């Protein structure tokens, strides 16, 4: 079958191909057979589609291939798209041609596998609908970061990943042998940005970051990607407002482009829409302590840093993100 004849699964799911003959290709996501019928679900990057293969509707050798093909076999199908409320997405393909590109080996991942097993099989688990959805949303988020800053006249400015000194603290440095010397993996783009801002004025970066932090929490990662910005002529209010606008812009882009993925991941779309459309408040550190004392009965000593438990309790009284400013200098570095 020629390249131009294939369509994406989403083109069937949007209802525009109903009762028409179509050609699709992808990988078997689920499959089961019952006598003279094979029920298989095909996936591509745009979605999943149920395909019904009935003996007699296609050559015998193709029906036998449909019976033999295991999960993750790569296939090309032709057939008539039909509306079916019982099927995933409300549509199915009544198959008239089943062509196996490659028969897969038995797929090792089934329901109720442990996180450790799934991490060991990560190269296969990334094919799951949950992780595919997360990857697609991440792609939107990264694109939105670039779009947001460029729309505001910022220049993308990259810094080396291998850096000769620290900017966040020596205890979290990853040391790297650099020929006859040693260097370190980047903790942040910050020091280079502080030099570049005097030439470009408004700069941003989206790049890899490394921290040798020996804490196993959701807030400690050895490697992650971080968006940073630096600008001349901005005060505290300007910086906090641009942070708010960035978060809302990213949310808006995800809501426009990833409704299906949000649903797959069980996200509350209405809540996200509310956040994207709302103003985010700014409160001071002192006001935060007052909320904790008067509304949560937590008497936090002035000058103590806010931990996760304090932040969670503060958020009980807001339905959007909130910026906290004016921390004591002893617990929060100037930047």
Residue pairs with C-beta under 8 A, 6 or more apart in sequence:
1 23
1 76
1 78
1 99
5 23
6 23
6 24
6 25
6 76
7 17
7 22
7 23
7 24
8 24
8 44
8 45
8 46
8 47
9 24
9 26
9 42
9 43
9 44
9 46
9 47
9 48
9 49
10 46
10 47
11 17
11 22
11 46
12 22
12 24
12 49
12 81
12 91
12 93
13 46
13 47
13 49
13 89
13 90
13 91
15 83
15 91
17 81
18 81
18 82
18 83
18 91
19 80
19 81
19 82
20 80
20 81
21 78
21 79
21 80
21 96
22 78
22 79
22 80
22 81
22 93
23 76
23 77
23 78
24 42
24 44
24 49
24 76
24 77
24 78
24 93
25 44
25 74
25 75
25 76
25 77
25 101
26 42
26 43
26 44
26 74
26 75
27 42
27 43
27 44
27 72
27 73
27 74
27 75
27 127
28 40
28 41
28 42
28 43
28 69
28 70
28 71
28 72
28 73
28 75
28 104
29 41
29 42
29 43
29 48
29 71
30 40
30 41
30 71
31 38
31 39
31 40
31 41
31 69
31 70
31 71
32 38
32 39
32 40
33 39
33 66
33 67
36 54
36 55
36 56
37 52
37 53
37 54
37 55
38 52
38 53
38 63
38 66
38 67
39 50
39 51
39 52
39 53
40 50
40 51
40 53
40 66
40 69
41 48
41 49
41 50
41 51
41 88
42 48
42 49
42 50
42 51
42 75
42 77
42 93
43 49
43 127
43 129
45 132
45 136
47 89
47 260
48 88
48 89
48 129
49 87
49 88
49 89
49 91
49 92
49 93
50 84
50 87
50 88
50 89
50 91
50 92
50 93
51 77
51 79
51 92
51 93
51 95
52 92
52 93
52 94
52 95
53 63
53 66
53 95
53 98
54 94
54 95
55 63
57 94
57 95
57 96
58 95
58 96
58 97
58 98
62 97
62 98
62 99
63 98
65 98
65 99
65 100
66 95
66 98
68 103
69 75
69 100
69 103
69 104
70 103
70 104
70 105
70 106
70 107
71 104
71 107
72 104
72 107
72 124
72 127
73 100
73 101
73 102
73 103
73 104
74 100
74 101
74 102
74 104
75 98
75 99
75 100
75 101
76 97
76 99
76 101
77 93
77 95
77 97
77 98
77 99
78 95
78 96
78 97
79 93
79 94
79 95
79 96
79 97
80 93
80 94
80 96
81 91
81 92
81 93
81 94
82 91
82 92
82 93
82 94
83 90
83 91
84 90
84 91
84 92
107 124
108 121
108 124
109 117
109 118
109 121
109 124
109 125
109 128
113 121
118 125
119 125
125 131
126 132
126 135
129 264
130 264
130 265
132 261
133 258
133 260
133 261
133 262
133 264
133 265
134 261
134 265
136 258
136 261
137 254
137 258
137 261
137 262
137 265
140 253
140 254
140 257
140 258
141 250
141 253
141 254
142 206
142 225
143 253
144 249
144 250
144 253
144 254
145 204
145 206
145 227
145 246
145 250
146 156
146 206
147 249
147 253
148 245
148 246
148 249
148 250
149 156
149 204
149 229
149 246
150 156
152 202
152 242
153 202
154 202
154 203
154 204
154 229
154 231
155 200
155 202
155 203
155 204
156 203
156 204
156 205
156 206
157 189
157 192
157 193
157 196
157 200
157 203
157 204
157 205
158 189
158 205
158 207
159 186
159 189
159 191
159 192
159 193
159 205
159 207
160 186
160 192
161 185
161 186
161 207
161 208
162 176
162 178
162 183
162 184
162 185
162 186
163 183
163 184
163 185
163 186
163 187
163 191
164 183
164 184
165 184
165 191
166 173
166 184
166 187
167 187
167 188
167 190
167 191
168 187
168 188
168 211
169 187
171 212
172 187
172 211
172 212
172 213
173 184
173 185
173 187
173 212
174 184
174 185
174 210
174 211
174 212
174 222
175 182
175 183
175 184
176 182
176 183
176 184
176 185
185 210
186 207
186 208
186 209
186 210
187 209
187 210
187 211
188 209
188 226
188 228
189 205
189 207
189 226
189 228
190 228
190 230
190 335
193 203
193 205
193 228
193 230
194 230
196 203
196 230
197 203
197 230
197 231
197 232
198 232
201 231
201 232
201 233
202 229
202 230
202 231
202 232
203 229
203 230
203 231
204 227
204 228
204 229
204 230
205 227
205 228
205 229
206 225
206 226
206 227
207 225
207 226
208 223
208 224
208 225
208 226
209 223
209 224
209 225
209 226
210 222
210 223
211 220
211 221
211 222
211 224
212 222
213 220
213 221
213 222
219 308
227 246
229 242
231 238
231 239
234 242
236 325
240 282
240 323
240 325
243 323
244 279
244 280
244 321
244 323
247 280
247 321
248 275
248 276
248 277
248 280
251 272
251 275
251 276
252 276
254 262
254 272
255 262
255 269
255 272
255 273
255 276
259 269
262 269
262 272
263 269
274 319
274 320
275 319
275 320
275 321
278 319
278 320
279 320
280 320
280 321
280 322
280 323
281 318
281 320
281 322
281 323
282 322
282 323
282 324
282 325
283 291
283 322
283 323
283 324
283 325
284 324
284 325
284 326
285 306
285 324
285 325
285 326
285 327
285 328
286 302
286 326
288 306
288 310
288 314
288 324
289 300
289 302
291 314
291 317
292 298
292 299
292 300
292 310
292 313
292 314
293 299
293 300
295 316
295 317
296 313
296 316
298 310
298 313
300 306
300 310
302 328
303 328
303 330
303 331
304 331
305 327
305 331
305 332
306 314
306 324
314 322
314 324
315 322
